[in-house]
Amino acid sequence: MGAVSVSLVVTVKNEAETLPELLTSIEAQSRLPDEVIFVDGGSTDGTFKLLQEWGERQRYPVRILQEPGCNIARGRNLGIAAASGTVIAVTDAGVRLEPQWLACLVRPFEQANPPEVVAGVFRGQASGTFHTAMAAAVLPEPEELDPCRFWPSSRSVAFTKGAWEAVGGYPEWASFCEDLLFDMALAAAGKAFAFAPKALVHFPPRRTLHAFFRQYRNYAMGDGQTGLYLSRHLARYATYLGLVPLLLLASIHFSPLWLLGYAVGGALYLRRPLLRLARRTQGFPFAARLAAFLWLPVIRICGDLAKMLGYPAGLPRGLLLRNLNRRYRAGRLRRIGQ
């Protein structure tokens, strides 16, 4: 197919503290973008000025768009609509790109029989005991991913502008899970996916339990609103509201040995995070390593409780939002066809 033109699109809001690392990693790319477009959702912390100053120093076009109050899906659609590239690469503020990230994402588009979507990967970037435990608890390692089942995150993905147009863009009606819904729409439209395991982004997870709880509650609200992963949520309710109390009652009425069910179930549930944490904490002092392992079940239970509260909170809006989705997609596709 030959060389393609690539537009890098990033949405931001109040990211002045985290942006320098991302901007430095964009400058260090072995394959530079042909243009960079930032969409600012209404920053008040100096983000816009920082981006302007950075853009003036680059040797490729940098545009900063503003739409205060827009959600991330709307921001991405604005940036992509303004992009001139035939291939769109998307990432988020708050990450660090490996120097080969963009080159690895773009390479499949320049080969024979190119795909229309290329999925990059991300790895948890953590420091300290709690943060390392958080990364191990919630973020799979790239080596664990199954390319056939992996839905790309929009912190590391590229696609043709034509594919984006064909599905009506990111779903602006969705409060959360917009990138997953976009992936599913691309797959349903028959767009060809490719997997680029070396297109790596370093992504720091939340640094406090409170921030993590809020994040996972929001994710689950998005699932409730959009009707995603019902079986997973039902299994979680069955475990915490059924199996866990049943094991306790069995240990009281029959034998304390029934409490071993907690240990067996916990070991199975935490198997992969435990293996990740064992690798990540090599070289830690014993006390720090022990503390990280003790944090692991606390983090996972906190996340489960957040999801159990978030999912039903999203259900009342689910029917309305799915109706809006149908109207949005129909209207968007009509506009594209004009």
N, C-alpha and C positions, 0 to 999 in steps of 0.2 A: 504493500500500500504506500510506503514511503513516509516522509516526515509529515507530521500533523501539527496544527497550531493548537496551543494549550492555554486555556484561561484558568487561573487558580482563583477560586471564590471562597471567601471566608466571612462569616457573620460574627459580629462583635457587639458587646455592650458592657461598658465599665470594666475593660480588661487592661487598663494601663499598667497594672502590676505584672501581669503574665505575658503581655505582648512582646516585650523585648526578646525573650527566648525564642518565640515563634519567628519573629522577624529575622533574627540572626540565622536561624536554621533555613529560612527561605533563601537568604543570600548565599548560603553555603551549598545549595543544591548543585549537583553535578550537571543536571539538565535544568536550566532556568526556565521558568514559565515565559510565555510570550506576552502575557499581561497578568496583573493581579488586581482583583476587584474585592474591596472590603465593603460590607454593608453594615452600617452602624445603626443599632436599634434605639438610639437616644442616650448615648453615654453622657455622664456628667462629671467624669473623673479625669478628663484630659486625654482620653483615648483618641478622639478625633484629631486633635492637634498633633499627637505623637505620630499618628498614621500619615498625616500631611507631611511632616518633617522627614519621615522615613521615605515616603514616596518620592520626594524631590531629589533624593540621593541615588535612586535606582536608574539603571540604564534601559529599563523596559517600562512600558506604561503602567502606572498605578492609579486606579480610580477609587475614590471613597464616596460611597452613596450614603445617604441618611434617610431613614424613615422612623422617627420616634414612635415607640409603641408596637412596632411590628414584631410578630413572633419569628422563630428561627426559620420556619418553613417559608414564610413570606419573604424574609430577608434573603434566603438562598434563591428563591425564584426571581427576585429583583436583580440580584447579581448575575444570575445565569442569563436572564433576558437581555441584559446589557453587554454580555460577553461576546467577543468576536471570534473566539476560538471554536474549532470544530469539536474539540474534546474539552470537557469541563472536569477539572480536578477540584475536589472539595475537602476542606479540613476545618478544624475548629480552633478558636483561640484557646490558650491554656495548654497547648501541646508543643512538643519538640519533634521536628522531622529529621529522620536520618538523611544524610547527604544524598543517598541514592533513591530516596523516596519517590520523587516525581519521575525520574528516569525509569524506575521499575514499573510504576503505574502506567506510563505512556507506552512503553516498549510493545506490549501486545497489540496496540492500535496501529503500529507501524509494520506489522508483519502480515503475511498472507492470511486471508480469511480472518480478519480482525473481529474481536468481540465488540459488543456495544456497551458493556459494563465490565470494569476491572475492580475487583475487591482487594484493597490493601489490608494490612493488619495493624494492631496496636499492642503495646506491652505496657503494663503498669510501671510507672516511674515513682519510686518510693524511697523515703529516707526515714530512719528512726524505727523504733519498735512497733508502735501502733500503726503507722502508715504502711509498713511492710506487711503487717498482718492483714490490713485492709486490702492491699493489692492482691495478696494471695487468696483472700476470701472471695473476691468479687470479679477478678479479671483473669480469664483463661490465658495461658501462654500461647503464642502463635503456633507452637508445635502441636498443641492439642486440638487445633481447629480442623474440622472435616470440610474440605472445600465444597463438597456436594451438599452440605447442610448449612453452610455459613452464610448468614445475611450480612452484607457489609455495613459497617457503621459509616456515617457521613463525616467522621473525623479522618477517614482514610479510604477514599473511593474516587473513581473517575468513570465518566460515561460520555457518550456522544451527545451533543446538543440535540440531535434528532431524536434520540431515545427519550430524553427529557420532555421534548415537545409531544412525543407520541402518547405519553401517559398523563399529560396535563400538568407536569411539574410536581413539586412536593405538595402534599395536601395541606393547604393553609387553614383548613377548618380544624385540624387536629392539634390539641394542646400539647401532646407528647407523642412519642413513637413515630414522628413524621418520617424519619429516615427508613424505618422498618416498613411502613406502609408504602413508601416510594419504591423500595426494593421489591416488595410483593407485587406492586403494579407493573414494574418492569418485567418480572418473571411471568406474570399472567399475560403480558403482551407478547411473550415469546422472544424477548431480548436475550441475546447470548451473553453469558457471564464467563469471566476468566478470574483466576485466583493468582495474586502476586504476593507470595509470602515474604518477599524481601522489601516490599514497600511498607516500611515500618515507621510507625508514629509512637512516640513515648508520651504516655497519658497519665497524669497523677490522679488517683482516686480521691475521694473526699477525706479530709483530715480530721474530722470530728464525727462522733456518733450521731449528733443532732443533724449535721448536714447530710450524712449518709441516710438517715431515717427519712428526711424530707425528700431526698432524691428518689429513693425506692418507693415511697408512698406515691410520688408523682408518676413514676413509671407505671405502677399498678393502676392508678387512676386512668392513665392512658389506655391500658389494656381493657378496663371496664368500659370506657367510652367507645372504643373501637371494636370490641368483641374479640380481642386477641387472647389466646392462651387460656381459654376457659378451663380445660382439663387440668392444666398445671395448678391453677388457683384452687380448683375443687380438691385436688390431691393434698394441697397444703392445708386447707381447712380440715380435711378428713384426718390428717396426721396430728395436728395440734389440738383439735377439738374432739377427736375420737380415739386414736391410738394412744396418744400420750396419757390421757386420764385413765384409759382402760388398763394400761400397764401398771399404773399406780394402784388402782383398785385390786388388780390381781395380786400384787405384792402384799396388800393389806389382808385380803381374805384367804389367800392360798399360801404363797411362799415369797419371801423377800428375793428369791432368785429371779423372779419376774423382772426385777429392776435391771437385771443384766440386759434386758431388751433395749434399755436406753443406751447402754454402752455399745451394743452391737449396731443399733440403728444410727447412733451418732458417728461411729467409725465409718460406716458405709456412706453416710451423708457427707462427711468431711474428708473423704479419702483423697480426692484430687486437691482440694485446698491444702491439706496437710502435706502432700508431696511437694506442692509448689513452695510452701513455707519452709520446708526442710531445705530445699535448694537455695531459697532466697536468704536464709539466715545462716548459711555456712560462714564461719568466721566471726559470728556474733559472740560476745561473752555469754556464758551459761545463763546468767540471770536475765539478760535481755532476750535470749532465745526462748527461755521458759515463759517469760511474759508475753511474747508474741504468740506462742501456742495457746496460752490461756485466753488471749483476746479473740482467737479465731471463732470459737463457738458463740461468744457474746455478739460478735459482728453478724454472724449468720442468722442467729435468732432475732436480732434487731431488724435485719432486713426482711425476714419472714413476717414479723409482726407489722412492719410498715406496709408490706404488700397486702396483708390481710385487712388492714384498715383502708388502704387506698382503693382496692378493687371495687368494693360496694359503693364507695363514694363516687366512683366514676360511672356506675351503671345508670343512674337516673338520666344522665345526658346522652347515654349511648344511642338510643333510638333516634333522638333528634340529630345527633352528629352524623350518624350513618345516612340519614336522609339528606343532610347538608352535603355529605360526601358525594352522593349520587348527583345532586344538583350541581355541585362544584365541578365534578369531572365532566358532566354533560356540557356545561357552559364553557369550560376551559377547552374541551376538544372542539367545540363549535368555533371558538375564537381562533384556534390554531388552523382550522380548515378554511377560514375565510381568506 
